[in-house]
Amino acid sequence: MKIFTTKTGAKVLGVKQDTLKHYAVKFGVGIQPGGSGTPWFFTMEHLMTIRERAWKWEKVEMQENREELGLGLLYNADTSPRS
């Protein structure tokens, strides 16, 4: 199982670290084993939960690491948007 920090998880999701932390707190996703003031940790399941609940913006989709998330291409081979 791969574990992501706020920094690496934010890169995968294509958002800022503060945004990822905000949604982690809002949705009760991720773990902060050392308590307040310590780093957050996320599994891929946590990241996908945040992704599904938080946004549907094309701008964010274009910035996320779709390969790491196990998602298909954003655009078809003919450059048309995926369906």
N, C-alpha and C positions, 0 to 999 in steps of 0.2 A: 504494500500500500504506500503510495506516495503522499507525503505531507508537504503542504504549502504554508509559507508564512504570509503575513499581510503583504509584504513586498512582492514575493513571487506570485502569490495568488492574484494580486492586482494586475501584474503584468499579463498573466494568462487571461484574465477577464477584460483587459483593455481599459481599466479604470484607474483612478488614483487610489493610493493606500487609504486615505481618509474616507473615501467613498466605500471601499470594501469594509472597513471597520464599522462605518455607519450602518450598513445593511446587515452585518453580522450581529450587531447589537439589536437592531430593529426586529430581525427575524429569529433571533435566538439560535443562530447557526455558528458553528466553529467552537473552538475551545480556547480558553485562556488559563492553562493549568497553574500558573504562578499567581493568579489573582490580578487585581487591578494594577496597572502600570507595567505589566509584563506582555511579551508578544502573544499575538493570536496565532493559532494554527488551524489549518483547514484540510480536509480530505477533498478528493475530487467530487464526492457526493455533496459536500457542503458548498463548494463553488458552483455546482450545477443548480443547487437549490436557490442560491442567491441570484444566479443568472436568470432562472425561470421566473422568479417572483419580482425582481427589481426593475427590469427594463426590457424594452423591445425596440430600442433605437438603432437605426442603421449605422449611425456614427460609431457607437460602441461595438457593434458587430464587426465593423471593418477593422477595429483596433485589437480585437481579441485574438488569441492564439487558437484558432479553430482546430489545428492539428493536435495540440496538447489536450484540448477539450474532447477530442474524438468526434468532432462534427465534420460534416462534409464541406465542400467549397461554398463560398458565399455567392459566387456567380457560376453559371454554366460555362461550358467550353466556348460557346459562341458569345460570351460576355453578357448574356441576358441574365437578369436576376433569377436566383433559384426559385423553384416553386414550392 
